Protein backbone atom coordinates (compact mmCIF):
# COMPACT_ATOMS: atom_id res chain seq x y z
CA UNK A 1 0.00 0.00 0.00
CA UNK A 2 1.08 3.59 -0.58
CA UNK A 3 0.85 4.62 3.06
CA UNK A 4 -0.24 2.86 6.26
CA UNK A 5 -3.76 3.50 7.56
CA UNK A 6 -2.50 4.55 10.96
CA UNK A 7 0.68 5.70 12.57
CA UNK A 8 2.16 3.55 15.27
CA UNK A 9 0.75 4.68 18.65
CA UNK A 10 3.36 6.42 20.74
CA UNK A 11 5.40 7.83 17.87
CA UNK A 12 3.62 11.20 17.85
CA UNK A 13 4.62 13.83 20.40
CA UNK A 14 1.52 14.02 22.64
CA UNK A 15 1.93 17.67 23.70
CA UNK A 16 2.47 18.88 20.13
CA UNK A 17 -0.39 16.77 18.82
CA UNK A 18 -2.72 18.06 21.54
CA UNK A 19 -1.93 21.68 20.66
CA UNK A 20 -2.30 20.94 16.95
CA UNK A 21 -5.66 19.29 17.51
CA UNK A 22 -6.89 22.26 19.52
CA UNK A 23 -5.76 24.67 16.81
CA UNK A 24 -7.33 22.56 14.08
CA UNK A 25 -10.64 22.52 15.93
CA UNK A 26 -10.46 26.32 16.38
CA UNK A 27 -9.72 26.82 12.69
CA UNK A 28 -12.70 24.67 11.80
CA UNK A 29 -14.93 26.75 14.05
CA UNK A 30 -13.66 30.01 12.56
CA UNK A 31 -14.17 28.75 9.02
CA UNK A 32 -17.72 27.68 9.80
CA UNK A 33 -18.58 31.12 11.16
CA UNK A 34 -16.94 33.09 8.35
CA UNK A 35 -18.90 31.37 5.63
CA UNK A 36 -15.99 29.50 4.08
CA UNK A 37 -16.96 26.16 2.53
CA UNK A 38 -16.51 23.38 5.05
CA UNK A 39 -14.68 20.19 4.17
CA UNK A 40 -17.02 17.35 4.99
CA UNK A 41 -16.47 13.62 4.82
CA UNK A 42 -19.60 12.08 3.33
CA UNK A 43 -19.33 8.39 2.46
CA UNK A 44 -22.02 7.02 0.13
CA UNK A 45 -24.84 4.71 1.09
CA UNK A 46 -25.70 5.97 4.58
CA UNK A 47 -29.22 4.62 5.18
CA UNK A 48 -32.24 6.32 6.73
CA UNK A 49 -33.13 5.56 10.34
CA UNK A 50 -35.97 3.30 9.22
CA UNK A 51 -33.75 1.32 6.83
CA UNK A 52 -30.99 1.00 9.41
CA UNK A 53 -33.52 -0.25 11.97
CA UNK A 54 -34.75 -2.93 9.57
CA UNK A 55 -31.18 -3.96 8.84
CA UNK A 56 -30.29 -4.08 12.54
CA UNK A 57 -33.31 -6.27 13.23
CA UNK A 58 -32.20 -8.67 10.49
CA UNK A 59 -28.61 -9.09 11.68
CA UNK A 60 -27.61 -12.35 13.34
CA UNK A 61 -26.69 -11.99 17.01
CA UNK A 62 -23.98 -14.40 18.17
CA UNK A 63 -21.01 -14.59 20.50
CA UNK A 64 -17.98 -12.83 19.06
CA UNK A 65 -15.41 -15.05 17.41
CA UNK A 66 -11.69 -15.23 18.08
CA UNK A 67 -8.94 -13.14 16.52
CA UNK A 68 -6.86 -16.31 16.18
CA UNK A 69 -5.19 -16.32 12.77
CA UNK A 70 -6.04 -12.69 12.08
CA UNK A 71 -3.64 -10.47 10.15
CA UNK A 72 -4.23 -7.19 8.34
CA UNK A 73 -2.36 -8.75 5.43
CA UNK A 74 -5.37 -11.03 4.95
CA UNK A 75 -7.34 -7.89 3.97
CA UNK A 76 -5.12 -6.50 1.16
CA UNK A 77 -5.28 -2.70 1.01
CA UNK A 78 -4.80 -0.11 -0.31
CA UNK A 79 -5.34 -1.26 -3.90
CA UNK A 80 -5.12 0.79 -7.10
CA UNK A 81 -8.62 1.84 -8.12
CA UNK A 82 -8.16 4.47 -10.83
CA UNK A 83 -5.03 5.42 -12.77
CA UNK A 84 -2.28 5.85 -10.18
CA UNK A 85 -4.77 6.44 -7.32
CA UNK A 86 -5.20 3.87 -4.59
CA UNK A 87 -8.16 3.54 -2.23
CA UNK A 88 -6.76 5.84 0.44
CA UNK A 89 -6.08 8.56 -2.10
CA UNK A 90 -9.57 8.21 -3.55
CA UNK A 91 -11.14 8.72 -0.12
CA UNK A 92 -8.90 11.71 0.60
CA UNK A 93 -10.13 13.32 -2.63
CA UNK A 94 -13.76 12.39 -1.93
CA UNK A 95 -13.86 13.54 1.68
CA UNK A 96 -11.74 16.68 1.38
CA UNK A 97 -12.22 20.18 0.00
CA UNK A 98 -9.95 21.81 -2.61
CA UNK A 99 -7.73 18.72 -2.66
CA UNK A 100 -4.70 19.00 -4.94
CA UNK A 101 -2.75 15.87 -5.89
CA UNK A 102 0.58 15.30 -7.58
CA UNK A 103 1.35 13.01 -10.51
CA UNK A 104 1.38 10.03 -8.15
CA UNK A 105 -2.12 10.96 -6.89
CA UNK A 106 -0.80 11.88 -3.44
CA UNK A 107 -2.63 14.80 -1.83
CA UNK A 108 -0.31 17.81 -1.56
CA UNK A 109 -2.89 20.24 -0.18
CA UNK A 110 -6.53 20.46 0.83
CA UNK A 111 -8.77 20.52 3.90
CA UNK A 112 -10.33 17.59 5.70
CA UNK A 113 -13.04 17.81 8.33
CA UNK A 114 -13.14 14.84 10.70
CA UNK A 115 -16.77 14.22 11.74
CA UNK A 116 -15.66 11.95 14.58
CA UNK A 117 -14.20 14.85 16.58
CA UNK A 118 -14.99 18.06 14.68
CA UNK A 119 -11.37 18.90 13.80
CA UNK A 120 -10.28 20.27 10.43
CA UNK A 121 -6.86 19.40 8.99
CA UNK A 122 -4.82 20.84 6.14
CA UNK A 123 -2.20 18.07 5.90
CA UNK A 124 -3.12 14.64 4.57
CA UNK A 125 -0.59 13.13 6.99
CA UNK A 126 -2.88 14.11 9.87
CA UNK A 127 -5.74 12.10 8.38
CA UNK A 128 -6.39 8.36 8.50
CA UNK A 129 -8.87 6.43 6.41
CA UNK A 130 -10.95 4.59 8.98
CA UNK A 131 -12.54 1.23 8.29
CA UNK A 132 -15.88 1.94 10.00
CA UNK A 133 -16.18 -1.76 10.79
CA UNK A 134 -12.54 -2.53 11.65
CA UNK A 135 -10.82 -5.39 9.86
CA UNK A 136 -10.22 -7.33 13.08
CA UNK A 137 -13.86 -6.82 14.09
CA UNK A 138 -14.96 -8.14 10.70
CA UNK A 139 -12.68 -11.15 11.19
CA UNK A 140 -14.34 -11.92 14.54
CA UNK A 141 -17.78 -11.42 13.00
CA UNK A 142 -17.52 -13.81 10.07
CA UNK A 143 -14.80 -12.62 7.70
CA UNK A 144 -12.40 -15.30 8.95
CA UNK A 145 -14.21 -17.72 6.63
CA UNK A 146 -14.09 -15.45 3.57
CA UNK A 147 -11.74 -15.75 0.64
CA UNK A 148 -8.86 -13.29 0.45
CA UNK A 149 -10.55 -11.75 -2.59
CA UNK A 150 -13.71 -10.99 -0.60
CA UNK A 151 -11.69 -9.58 2.28
CA UNK A 152 -9.84 -7.33 -0.18
CA UNK A 153 -13.17 -6.05 -1.53
CA UNK A 154 -14.34 -5.34 2.02
CA UNK A 155 -11.15 -3.49 2.98
CA UNK A 156 -11.37 -1.26 -0.11
CA UNK A 157 -15.14 -0.81 -0.34
CA UNK A 158 -15.93 2.59 -1.87
CA UNK A 159 -19.55 1.74 -2.70
CA UNK A 160 -20.83 2.01 0.88
CA UNK A 161 -20.03 3.88 4.11
CA UNK A 162 -17.16 1.61 5.16
CA UNK A 163 -14.33 4.12 4.58
CA UNK A 164 -14.09 7.66 5.94
CA UNK A 165 -11.33 10.26 6.41
CA UNK A 166 -10.85 11.16 10.10
CA UNK A 167 -8.26 12.50 12.53
CA UNK A 168 -5.45 9.95 12.78
CA UNK A 169 -5.20 9.89 16.59
CA UNK A 170 -8.96 9.42 16.93
CA UNK A 171 -8.80 6.48 14.56
CA UNK A 172 -5.98 5.00 16.62
CA UNK A 173 -7.99 5.37 19.83
CA UNK A 174 -10.85 3.46 18.19
CA UNK A 175 -8.57 0.62 17.10
CA UNK A 176 -10.73 -2.49 16.50
CA UNK A 177 -13.49 -1.69 19.00
CA UNK A 178 -17.20 -1.98 18.27
CA UNK A 179 -19.82 0.61 19.36
CA UNK A 180 -20.34 -1.06 22.74
CA UNK A 181 -16.90 0.21 23.81
CA UNK A 182 -16.13 3.06 21.38
CA UNK A 183 -18.22 5.76 19.72
CA UNK A 184 -17.17 9.03 18.05
CA UNK A 185 -16.19 11.69 20.61
CA UNK A 186 -18.52 14.13 18.83
CA UNK A 187 -21.86 12.88 20.15
CA UNK A 188 -23.85 14.57 17.38
CA UNK A 189 -22.25 12.17 14.86
CA UNK A 190 -23.14 8.98 16.72
CA UNK A 191 -26.48 8.58 14.95
CA UNK A 192 -24.74 8.67 11.55
CA UNK A 193 -21.92 6.42 12.74
CA UNK A 194 -24.40 3.85 14.04
CA UNK A 195 -26.27 3.81 10.72
CA UNK A 196 -23.00 3.40 8.84
CA UNK A 197 -21.89 0.51 11.05
CA UNK A 198 -25.23 -1.28 10.75
CA UNK A 199 -25.45 -1.07 6.97
CA UNK A 200 -21.85 -2.25 6.51
CA UNK A 201 -22.47 -5.31 8.66
CA UNK A 202 -25.78 -5.96 6.89
CA UNK A 203 -24.34 -5.54 3.40
CA UNK A 204 -21.45 -7.88 4.10
CA UNK A 205 -23.42 -10.47 6.09
CA UNK A 206 -21.46 -10.04 9.30
CA UNK A 207 -22.72 -11.02 12.75
CA UNK A 208 -22.91 -8.82 15.83
CA UNK A 209 -22.82 -9.53 19.56
CA UNK A 210 -25.63 -8.61 21.94
CA UNK A 211 -23.81 -5.70 23.63
CA UNK A 212 -22.97 -4.30 20.20
CA UNK A 213 -26.62 -4.51 19.12
CA UNK A 214 -27.76 -2.74 22.30
CA UNK A 215 -25.29 0.08 21.71
CA UNK A 216 -26.36 0.43 18.09
CA UNK A 217 -30.02 0.54 19.08
CA UNK A 218 -29.28 3.33 21.54
CA UNK A 219 -27.43 5.24 18.80
CA UNK A 220 -30.34 4.79 16.38
CA UNK A 221 -32.75 6.07 19.01
CA UNK A 222 -30.98 9.44 18.84
CA UNK A 223 -31.65 9.76 15.10
CA UNK A 224 -34.43 11.97 13.79
CA UNK A 225 -34.35 10.45 10.31
C-alpha positions in Angstrom: 0.0 0.0 0.0 1.1 3.6 -0.6 0.9 4.6 3.1 -0.2 2.9 6.3 -3.8 3.5 7.6 -2.5 4.5 11.0 0.7 5.7 12.6 2.2 3.5 15.3 0.7 4.7 18.6 3.4 6.4 20.7 5.4 7.8 17.9 3.6 11.2 17.9 4.6 13.8 20.4 1.5 14.0 22.6 1.9 17.7 23.7 2.5 18.9 20.1 -0.4 16.8 18.8 -2.7 18.1 21.5 -1.9 21.7 20.7 -2.3 20.9 17.0 -5.7 19.3 17.5 -6.9 22.3 19.5 -5.8 24.7 16.8 -7.3 22.6 14.1 -10.6 22.5 15.9 -10.5 26.3 16.4 -9.7 26.8 12.7 -12.7 24.7 11.8 -14.9 26.8 14.1 -13.7 30.0 12.6 -14.2 28.7 9.0 -17.7 27.7 9.8 -18.6 31.1 11.2 -16.9 33.1 8.4 -18.9 31.4 5.6 -16.0 29.5 4.1 -17.0 26.2 2.5 -16.5 23.4 5.0 -14.7 20.2 4.2 -17.0 17.3 5.0 -16.5 13.6 4.8 -19.6 12.1 3.3 -19.3 8.4 2.5 -22.0 7.0 0.1 -24.8 4.7 1.1 -25.7 6.0 4.6 -29.2 4.6 5.2 -32.2 6.3 6.7 -33.1 5.6 10.3 -36.0 3.3 9.2 -33.8 1.3 6.8 -31.0 1.0 9.4 -33.5 -0.2 12.0 -34.7 -2.9 9.6 -31.2 -4.0 8.8 -30.3 -4.1 12.5 -33.3 -6.3 13.2 -32.2 -8.7 10.5 -28.6 -9.1 11.7 -27.6 -12.4 13.3 -26.7 -12.0 17.0 -24.0 -14.4 18.2 -21.0 -14.6 20.5 -18.0 -12.8 19.1 -15.4 -15.1 17.4 -11.7 -15.2 18.1 -8.9 -13.1 16.5 -6.9 -16.3 16.2 -5.2 -16.3 12.8 -6.0 -12.7 12.1 -3.6 -10.5 10.2 -4.2 -7.2 8.3 -2.4 -8.8 5.4 -5.4 -11.0 5.0 -7.3 -7.9 4.0 -5.1 -6.5 1.2 -5.3 -2.7 1.0 -4.8 -0.1 -0.3 -5.3 -1.3 -3.9 -5.1 0.8 -7.1 -8.6 1.8 -8.1 -8.2 4.5 -10.8 -5.0 5.4 -12.8 -2.3 5.8 -10.2 -4.8 6.4 -7.3 -5.2 3.9 -4.6 -8.2 3.5 -2.2 -6.8 5.8 0.4 -6.1 8.6 -2.1 -9.6 8.2 -3.5 -11.1 8.7 -0.1 -8.9 11.7 0.6 -10.1 13.3 -2.6 -13.8 12.4 -1.9 -13.9 13.5 1.7 -11.7 16.7 1.4 -12.2 20.2 0.0 -9.9 21.8 -2.6 -7.7 18.7 -2.7 -4.7 19.0 -4.9 -2.8 15.9 -5.9 0.6 15.3 -7.6 1.4 13.0 -10.5 1.4 10.0 -8.1 -2.1 11.0 -6.9 -0.8 11.9 -3.4 -2.6 14.8 -1.8 -0.3 17.8 -1.6 -2.9 20.2 -0.2 -6.5 20.5 0.8 -8.8 20.5 3.9 -10.3 17.6 5.7 -13.0 17.8 8.3 -13.1 14.8 10.7 -16.8 14.2 11.7 -15.7 11.9 14.6 -14.2 14.9 16.6 -15.0 18.1 14.7 -11.4 18.9 13.8 -10.3 20.3 10.4 -6.9 19.4 9.0 -4.8 20.8 6.1 -2.2 18.1 5.9 -3.1 14.6 4.6 -0.6 13.1 7.0 -2.9 14.1 9.9 -5.7 12.1 8.4 -6.4 8.4 8.5 -8.9 6.4 6.4 -11.0 4.6 9.0 -12.5 1.2 8.3 -15.9 1.9 10.0 -16.2 -1.8 10.8 -12.5 -2.5 11.6 -10.8 -5.4 9.9 -10.2 -7.3 13.1 -13.9 -6.8 14.1 -15.0 -8.1 10.7 -12.7 -11.2 11.2 -14.3 -11.9 14.5 -17.8 -11.4 13.0 -17.5 -13.8 10.1 -14.8 -12.6 7.7 -12.4 -15.3 9.0 -14.2 -17.7 6.6 -14.1 -15.4 3.6 -11.7 -15.8 0.6 -8.9 -13.3 0.4 -10.5 -11.7 -2.6 -13.7 -11.0 -0.6 -11.7 -9.6 2.3 -9.8 -7.3 -0.2 -13.2 -6.1 -1.5 -14.3 -5.3 2.0 -11.1 -3.5 3.0 -11.4 -1.3 -0.1 -15.1 -0.8 -0.3 -15.9 2.6 -1.9 -19.6 1.7 -2.7 -20.8 2.0 0.9 -20.0 3.9 4.1 -17.2 1.6 5.2 -14.3 4.1 4.6 -14.1 7.7 5.9 -11.3 10.3 6.4 -10.9 11.2 10.1 -8.3 12.5 12.5 -5.4 9.9 12.8 -5.2 9.9 16.6 -9.0 9.4 16.9 -8.8 6.5 14.6 -6.0 5.0 16.6 -8.0 5.4 19.8 -10.8 3.5 18.2 -8.6 0.6 17.1 -10.7 -2.5 16.5 -13.5 -1.7 19.0 -17.2 -2.0 18.3 -19.8 0.6 19.4 -20.3 -1.1 22.7 -16.9 0.2 23.8 -16.1 3.1 21.4 -18.2 5.8 19.7 -17.2 9.0 18.0 -16.2 11.7 20.6 -18.5 14.1 18.8 -21.9 12.9 20.1 -23.8 14.6 17.4 -22.3 12.2 14.9 -23.1 9.0 16.7 -26.5 8.6 15.0 -24.7 8.7 11.6 -21.9 6.4 12.7 -24.4 3.9 14.0 -26.3 3.8 10.7 -23.0 3.4 8.8 -21.9 0.5 11.1 -25.2 -1.3 10.8 -25.5 -1.1 7.0 -21.8 -2.3 6.5 -22.5 -5.3 8.7 -25.8 -6.0 6.9 -24.3 -5.5 3.4 -21.4 -7.9 4.1 -23.4 -10.5 6.1 -21.5 -10.0 9.3 -22.7 -11.0 12.8 -22.9 -8.8 15.8 -22.8 -9.5 19.6 -25.6 -8.6 21.9 -23.8 -5.7 23.6 -23.0 -4.3 20.2 -26.6 -4.5 19.1 -27.8 -2.7 22.3 -25.3 0.1 21.7 -26.4 0.4 18.1 -30.0 0.5 19.1 -29.3 3.3 21.5 -27.4 5.2 18.8 -30.3 4.8 16.4 -32.8 6.1 19.0 -31.0 9.4 18.8 -31.7 9.8 15.1 -34.4 12.0 13.8 -34.4 10.5 10.3 
